[in-house]
Every structure is written in C-alpha cells, then in structure tokens.
C-alpha cells in the first residue's frame, strides 16, 4: 500500500513540476510577445530601428554532416537608425535563431528590434515579435517615442 501511495505522490509531484515549468515558459513568452512596451523595453539590451544589409547563416557544426549543413538560425548585419536603448556602433550584428522564429528577415528591409544579450554577450532576438517590420510598426514607434520622452 505504501509503495502504491509513493508512486502516486511521485507522479503528482512530477506533474506539478511540469506544470510549473510550463507556466514559467508561458510567462517568459508573454513578456516577450506582450504589447506592454515597458516590459519589452526593460528586457532589451538594445532597442533600435535598423536596416538589414547582410544575412548570414548560423551553421551548427555539431549537427552538420558531410553533404548536409545544419542551420540553427541567421546572423544579420544592420545599420542602425534611431536608437532608444543601448550603445551601438555604425553597424551591428544580431542573431535570430530558428528555435525562436522560423521567419527570415529581409535584406534591405527596416525593422524595429528588441535585442537581448546571449550568454556570450552577443545581440540576439528571442521571438518573431522582437523584429517588427517598419511598415507594421507605426503605432509601436509612436508609443515608443512617447514612452522614451517620459523618461
């Protein structure tokens, strides 16, 4: 009887841990894709308007085999326009991994980006919502200008 009770207790604890992990992941996703500009702005290391000038494949050497190249995402070179947060040079690079977004940004297109630093100190976008094409960012840009003028 005790053995059976232990199994059920263990199962419940395991289920609760899984639920807690899922809730944590959901909260992170909501914070990233949220329209709450203050949250997105606070989490970002760089918030800027950029024009993509180069697209490079981010090759995963560990998963690649002879004749097959595994791509884990793309590294973008860009020229920054207006910068609301962060210090950027005349040209910046940032990564958008396929684990976060399966859409490829377009060369020559302008985007509003919310970039974070990865564990190596490189700029990285962590969702498709972290790069908003300029033609669709009008309301967000107005909100961002208002938010940044408030200090």
C-alpha positions in Angstrom: 0.0 0.0 0.0 2.8 2.4 0.9 4.6 1.6 -2.3 1.5 2.4 -4.3 1.0 5.7 -2.4 4.6 6.6 -3.0 4.1 6.1 -6.8 1.0 8.4 -6.8 2.8 11.0 -4.7 5.8 10.9 -7.1 3.5 11.2 -10.1 1.7 14.2 -8.6 5.0 15.9 -7.7 6.3 15.3 -11.2 3.1 16.6 -12.8 3.2 19.8 -10.6 6.8 20.4 -11.6 5.9 20.0 -15.3 3.0 22.5 -14.8 5.3 24.9 -13.0 7.9 24.7 -15.8 5.1 25.3 -18.4 3.8 28.3 -16.5 7.3 29.8 -16.3 7.9 29.3 -20.0 4.4 30.8 -20.8 5.2 33.9 -18.6 8.5 34.4 -20.5 6.7 34.1 -23.8 4.0 36.5 -22.8 6.5 39.1 -21.6 8.4 38.8 -24.9 5.4 39.0 -27.2 3.4 41.3 -25.0 2.3 44.7 -26.4 3.4 46.1 -23.0 6.2 48.3 -24.2 7.6 48.9 -20.8 8.2 45.2 -20.3 9.7 44.7 -23.7 11.9 47.8 -23.4 13.1 46.8 -19.9 14.1 43.3 -21.0 16.0 44.5 -24.1 19.7 45.5 -24.2 19.2 47.3 -27.5 16.0 48.9 -28.9 16.6 50.4 -32.3 15.4 50.9 -35.8 17.7 49.1 -38.2 18.1 48.3 -41.9 19.3 44.8 -42.7 22.3 45.0 -45.0 23.5 41.4 -44.8 22.2 37.9 -43.9 24.5 35.1 -42.9 23.6 31.5 -42.0 24.4 30.4 -38.4 25.7 26.9 -39.1 25.5 24.3 -36.3 28.7 22.3 -36.8 27.8 19.7 -34.2 24.6 18.7 -36.2 26.1 19.1 -39.7 27.3 16.1 -41.5 29.2 15.7 -44.8 26.9 16.9 -47.5 24.3 18.3 -45.0 24.7 21.6 -43.4 22.5 22.2 -40.3 21.4 25.8 -39.9 20.4 27.0 -36.4 19.4 30.5 -37.4 20.6 33.6 -39.1 23.0 36.4 -38.2 22.0 39.8 -39.5 24.2 42.7 -40.2 22.4 46.0 -39.9 22.8 49.8 -40.0 21.1 51.4 -37.0 18.8 54.4 -37.5 17.2 55.7 -34.3 18.4 54.1 -31.1 16.2 54.2 -28.0 18.2 52.0 -25.7 21.8 50.6 -25.8 25.0 51.7 -27.3 25.5 50.7 -30.9 28.2 51.3 -33.5 27.8 52.3 -37.1 26.9 48.7 -37.9 25.6 46.0 -35.6 25.0 42.3 -35.9 22.3 40.3 -34.2 21.1 36.7 -34.3 17.7 35.2 -34.7 17.7 31.5 -34.0 15.2 29.1 -35.6 14.4 27.9 -32.1 12.7 31.3 -31.6 11.4 32.2 -35.0 11.2 30.4 -38.3 10.8 33.6 -40.3 13.8 35.0 -42.1 14.2 38.8 -42.1 14.6 40.5 -45.5 17.7 42.3 -46.7 17.1 46.0 -47.4 14.1 46.0 -45.0 13.9 48.2 -42.0 12.9 46.8 -38.6 12.3 47.9 -35.1 14.3 45.4 -32.9 14.2 44.5 -29.3 17.5 42.6 -28.8 18.9 40.9 -25.7 22.4 39.7 -24.9 23.0 36.0 -25.1 25.4 34.2 -22.7 28.3 35.2 -24.9 27.4 38.9 -24.9 26.1 38.9 -28.5 22.8 40.5 -29.5 20.0 38.1 -30.0 16.3 38.3 -30.8 14.2 35.9 -28.8 11.0 35.8 -30.8 9.5 36.8 -34.1 7.9 39.7 -32.3 11.4 41.0 -31.4 11.7 42.3 -35.0 8.8 44.4 -36.2 8.9 45.4 -39.9 8.8 49.2 -40.1 5.7 49.3 -42.2 3.8 47.5 -39.4 5.4 49.3 -36.5 3.8 52.8 -36.8 1.7 52.5 -33.6 4.6 50.9 -31.8 7.0 53.6 -32.9 4.6 56.3 -31.7 4.2 54.5 -28.4 8.0 54.1 -28.1 8.6 57.8 -28.8 6.0 58.7 -26.2 7.4 56.2 -23.7 11.0 57.4 -24.1 10.1 61.1 -23.9 8.5 60.4 -20.4 11.9 59.2 -19.3 
